[in-house]
Amino acid sequence: MQSAGNTLAYPRLGLVVSKKVAKRANKRNYMKRVIREWFRCHKHDLPARDFVVRVRVAFDRGTALQARQELAELMLPKAKSQ
């Protein structure tokens, strides 16, 4: 995942899910749907940046929760310690 600042007041998402990760289009589409849905639900917590998510390991319904947790760790700003 990469991110770069943008001049807009909201975050944007770019997705890359290649055929090397999942040969079948329905599997690639499922992974993109999961990531887009997570992004939609958390975009109010994200900084105004451009995020590019490149899926390198396929996930399915059984491991989608782990993928969502990894997105949260990578994208959400860390809470400032006091």
Sequence and secondary structure as in RCSB ss.txt:
>XXXX:A:sequence
MQSAGNTLAYPRLGLVVSKKVAKRANKRNYMKRVIREWFRCHKHDLPARDFVVRVRVAFDRGTALQARQELAELM
LPKAKSQ
>XXXX:A:secstr
 EEEE SSSS EEEEE  TTT SSHHHHHHHHHHHHHHHHHHGGGS SEEEEEE  S   TTTHHHHHHHHHHHH
S      
